[in-house]
C-alpha cells in the first residue's frame, strides 16, 4: 500500500491550530498550500507510521488522529529538537499546553 501524502491526510483528518495554549479548529486548511511552510508545520498528533500500522487499535479505543498547525519552534520543541530541550513542565509553562495534548504516546 502506498503511503498517503499530506494533502490526503488533510482531507481525512480534523485540523487544528495552536493559539494561546488552545487547539482551535482549522477546517480552513484544505491543502498544504493554505499555510506558510517557513513559519508553520502541520503536525500529526499520532505519528503517521504508528497510525497506519495500528489504525484499528486506535479506532477501537476511540482515539482519533488529528493534524495540528504549529509554529516551527513549537513543533521542534515537542520532539526535543531544539538547542535546549524543555522539560514537560517548562514546555507547558512556555506554550500554555502540555506535550500530551500535542503528541500521542501510549
Residue pairs with C-beta under 8 A, 6 or more apart in sequence:
3 48
3 52
4 12
6 32
6 42
7 31
7 32
9 44
9 48
9 67
10 29
10 30
10 31
10 32
10 42
10 67
11 30
12 65
13 64
13 65
13 66
13 67
14 25
14 27
14 64
14 66
14 67
15 25
15 26
15 27
15 29
15 42
15 66
15 67
15 68
15 69
16 23
16 24
16 25
16 26
16 66
16 67
16 68
16 69
17 23
17 24
17 26
17 29
17 68
17 69
17 70
18 24
18 68
18 69
18 70
18 71
18 74
18 95
18 97
18 102
20 96
21 95
21 96
21 97
22 96
22 97
23 68
23 97
23 101
26 69
28 34
29 35
29 42
29 67
29 69
32 42
35 42
35 69
38 72
39 71
39 72
40 69
40 70
40 71
40 72
41 69
41 70
41 72
41 75
42 67
42 68
42 69
42 70
43 67
43 68
43 69
43 70
43 75
43 78
43 102
44 51
44 65
44 66
44 67
45 64
45 65
45 66
45 67
45 68
45 102
45 103
45 104
46 58
46 63
46 65
46 104
47 104
50 104
51 58
51 65
58 64
58 65
63 104
68 102
70 78
70 102
73 82
74 95
74 102
76 82
77 85
77 86
77 91
77 94
77 95
78 91
78 99
78 102
78 103
79 103
80 86
86 94
88 98
88 99
91 98
91 99
92 98
92 99
